[in-house]
Amino acid sequence: MGLRGHYRAEPTHEQGISFLVVCFGETRLALPAEGVRGVLTSGEAGVGDAIRAVGITYRHIDLAGLLSFPADFNASDTRVVLYSNGRSHAAVRVEQVFGLTEVEPTQCVPLPAHFRGDERSWFAGMFLHERGLALVVNPTWLLGEMAEVVSVASGGMSSQSAPQIVEGGGSC
């Protein structure tokens, strides 16, 4: 009789998906964590159309404005999230950062069928977060090919970079 090692097989678990959960008012959004490059205070971010950090320029994207969410950026909890996929880079101002959270893939579900419009491109799914629902921002949409958006601000014209809507949607 020979000696044999015993191998106890551990059940395989699906790896969790990490998100940075942020909010605008009562609305929670989740950014896939692999794209988060940093979180700055308003003071650290400064003012201007872009932020330069570690040799990379992050263009401001007014996510609250694009999604028509009310936002108060005067609070002390306001932060700027630096987000990138390696090719495109964005600085997104948020009212508050809840922090990193990890969810099981089964907890991340597609948008319900009654979402039929552009929001299917904006959001990749949703999951329960604490006592609320977090909508997962589609990074392809957020960082998609930049389009020039012209808005009327303070009686004058100003332009900013904004993501173009791309096909997408689905589960996280």
Buried (B, 14 or more C-beta within 10 A) or exposed (E): EEEEEEEEEEEEEEEEBBBBBBBBEEBBBBBBBEBBBBBBEBEEBEEEEBBEBEEEEBBBBBBBBBBEBEBEBEEEEBBBBBBBBEEBBBBBBBBBBBEEBEBEEEBBBBBEEEBEEEBBBBBBBBBEBEEEEBBBBBBBBBBBEBEEBEEEEEEEEEEBBBBEBBEBBEBB
